[in-house]
Structure formats: structure tokens, C-alpha cells
């Protein structure tokens, strides 16, 4: 089997990656996979769950080897249960890779054909967005401003440099401080060329 074709969703916490990924999935019939949702679904008492929560509760990134192991096991499960068909669907990968090392490892498993980079330059707006999300989704890590600011610092220090791993030709940047509908319209316009092709053609 050839490598699954991936479209990466990049952006700081609160940029709207999950919202954009879900909407793109609805209109294109592809598959949206949030690595954050995978990790938060881990039983806290499991070996991987204990490792994940020990880092997440302090706003730190999970180690690369643990992240890739959990991701690929979950991905294989999707393929084996026919929930994701890499021959006919792209996977919108939300939350990975977060480090340069993860990007190198991920190349062994998927072929990245497009990167959607959501830009938010106002930290106060991010803090406000995550505070609202915390109330709705009951996420303690979103409610604590110090943890949010630490996550932003980690993102800027480690995750943004991941973009350097990829060819500029496949990276498209979008202003995520516009309204959700405007952001989605712009992202859809910017990714139509890829989405109109089948994964075999991309």
C-alpha cells in the first residue's frame, strides 16, 4: 500500500484547526484526525495515558516517540476498520507534527501534499478563545492562562520551525482572526486544487 496522502493543519492553540478540519471533511468527504482528541481519549491509567497527562497537565509537548507510536497505531485502526480509505481519501492531520523530529519521522508514514497554516498574532484573542472553549468542553488546560501562554511559547519555539521541513510551494497561510466563515471560505479556495484531485493523482 502506498503512503496515505496528508493535508496538515497548522496554527497555535485556538486558531480554529479543529473547526476548519471538520468543515473541510464535511464538504470533501475526506477524514479529519485530531491528535489532541486521540490523546485526550487515552485512559489516564493506561501506560500511554499516564505519559500523556504528565506532560499535557503542564502544557508541555508529548515526547516524539510516544506521539508517533500512538498516532500510527490509531491510524492503522482506522484503515483496518474501513473508517479511512487512503486510496480514495486524504487525511486532514490536525496537531501533528509539532516538532522538527516528528516531521522527519512522519515522512516514513504519510506523504504531505498540502499545509494549511492558520495565523493568529494576537495572544489576548487566543486566551479569550480558549477560555470560551474551556467552558464548553470542560478542558482545564484551556482555562488556565499560564498554561495557555506556555503552550503558545512552546508552539512558537518548536512547532513553527517545522514548516521549514516542507517545500514552500505546498504551504498556504490564512488569517485566522477573520470570522469563522471567512476563514473557511479562504481555506477552501486555497485547497480546491488539491481536493479536486484524488489521492492517487496528488
C-alpha angles and dihedrals in degrees: 000000000000119000116279112256112241134199109199124217111209131184143105122284109291095022092120101255093144093048093048092045093051093048093047089051092051095052099037105036093233127126128266116205120185111195088199090061090049092053095044088052092058113112105250091225094055119098093248091041092055091051093046096049093045088062101033094053089062095042092250128138120257113247114271097241093051092046095051093044093053093043097050094045089053092045092052089051090055091051095044092051093046093243091122124032110193091193092064105018138060118219116229100214111205118188101012139129099028099164135039089247092053089052091055093048093045090058087071092061110032139021112234110217101167139016123205108199115194112201125207116168099175111086092190090059091052092050090050093048093050093047088057091047090050091059093048100041098028093235111161093193089061094050097055109082094200091055091047092052090048090052090051091050090049090049094052094043099045114009104047091057088060088077088067087067091066136067112264088226092073096045120095121181124209132187104244093187091079121091116292091251093050091048092050093047092051093046092048091050090049096050102038093099091061097036092053089062125072116242088253090060098043 
